[in-house]
Amino acid sequence: MIELLRSRRSIRQYEDRPIEPATVEILKEALLRAPSSRGLEPWEFVFVDDRELLGKLARCKPHGASFLQQAALGIVVCGDSSKSDTWIEDCSITSILVQMVAQSIGLGSCWVQIRLRRHDDEHTAEKYIQELLRIPEHVRVESIISIGYPAENKEPIPTEDLKHGKIRMGRFE
Ligand SMILES: Cc1cc2nc3c(=O)[nH]c(=O)nc-3n(C[C@H](O)[C@H](O)[C@H](O)COP(=O)(O)O)c2cc1C
């Protein structure tokens, strides 16, 4: 796991190549094995591999989502806010877990933030996606994880660049 983390980077360029069905099953398993507060599992996921729909998701917000157009898969990570008050934490855990599992099997991925982001002056990115994918209002959209075979090679962050000052021992000050 630490070796995976050492080479982990956000990948936003993908080969024009679908993800094999058996590999998609592994991604599903990674999501469903995530821990959640009180085991309530408030998450809901929408897998999108249709090019036209991915193109529409890529336009969900003006910045930081356009690469979804080239992704083989977008996993829309949602949380049922009526099931748990920790839906945000629970969804975040599934998102990073599926990213790490994707990396471990040769895929690249990037988190696309949806919660608290705007589509335009009138609509939130969340509302845009809820309408596009027919997601009910109480099922909140946290993120989209874009996934595909990497078409870019990013250098790992060097160990000497890690901000060790962020970790204190015993007391903050
Ligand atoms: C909560 C969260 C939201 C993010 N939102 C976006 C996003 O909307 N668009 C994007 O291109 N990258 C997004 N990222 C990826 C970050 O920009 C990226 O992790 C950061 O720049 C560090 O780069 P690295 O992942 O390659 O180490 C997000 C990452 C996190 C954890």
The ligand as a Gaussian input file, in Angstrom:
#p B3LYP/6-31G(d) Opt

LIG

0 1
 C      -11.504000      16.541000      -2.558000
 C      -10.775000      16.643000      -3.867000
 C      -11.342000      17.347000      -4.904000
 C      -10.686000      17.431000      -6.134000
 N      -11.320000      18.048000      -7.165000
 C      -10.726000      18.069000      -8.389000
 C      -11.424000      18.603000      -9.502000
 O      -12.582000      19.023000      -9.418000
 N      -10.791000      18.599000     -10.699000
 C       -9.499000      18.136000     -10.842000
 O       -8.974000      18.193000     -11.966000
 N       -8.812000      17.601000      -9.808000
 C       -9.409000      17.552000      -8.589000
 N       -8.760000      16.964000      -7.525000
 C       -7.390000      16.446000      -7.688000
 C       -6.389000      17.401000      -7.041000
 O       -6.286000      18.565000      -7.826000
 C       -5.037000      16.683000      -6.905000
 O       -5.190000      15.568000      -6.047000
 C       -3.968000      17.620000      -6.339000
 O       -3.696000      18.678000      -7.217000
 C       -2.651000      16.876000      -6.047000
 O       -2.165000      16.253000      -7.223000
 P       -1.890000      14.667000      -7.239000
 O       -3.196000      13.984000      -6.948000
 O       -1.392000      14.361000      -8.624000
 O       -0.876000      14.365000      -6.176000
 C       -9.404000      16.851000      -6.308000
 C       -8.837000      16.132000      -5.243000
 C       -9.514000      16.016000      -4.044000
 C       -8.900000      15.178000      -2.942000

